[in-house]
């Protein structure tokens, strides 16, 4: 899954962005959430879409 492949990249970017002293926590969390959160959102979106399409396909055969 792409989500598990992006976690090491997200940690690498968090480690590179943690040198900012003024906004340390925000500068560290924002890249992590973008890089690891977007594939997770796309996965959830596609899973919901797949479930909805399967229900529509099953309802077509029932009617």
N, C-alpha and C positions, 0 to 999 in steps of 0.2 A: 504494500500500500504506500501511496505517495506520502501520506501523513507521517509514517515512521521514517521515511527517507529524508524528510525535511527537518526533523528534530535536530540532528547534528549540525546542519547548516545554520539553523536558528541559534543554537548555542554558540557557534563560532561568531556570528554577527553580534550577539549579545556581549561576548567577551571583547570584541573589538570596539563596541560602542560604550563600554563601561568606563572609559577613560575620561569622560566628561564629568567634571567635578560639580558643576552647578545643578544640573538636572539628571542626577545619576540613575534614579529609579525609573523615571519616565523614559529616559534615553535607552535604558536597558530593556524595558518591557515592550515598548512600541514595536521594535523590529521583530522581537520574538513572537508577538501576537500576530503580526502581519504574515510572517513567513510560515509559522506553524498553524495559524488559525484559518487562513484562507483554504488550504487543501482540506482541512477538516470540515469547513462549511460546504465546500463543493461536494464532499463525500456524503454529507447528511442530505444535501439537496438532491443528489442523484438517487440516493436510497429512497427518499420520499417519493420522488418522481417514478421510480421503478415500482413501488408499491401501488401507487395510484394507477399506473398503466396496467398492472396485473389485475387490479380490481375491475377496471373498465373492460379488459379482455375477457375476464370470467363472466361479467354481466352480459356481454354480447352473446355468449353461448347459452346463458340461462334464459334470456328473453326470447 
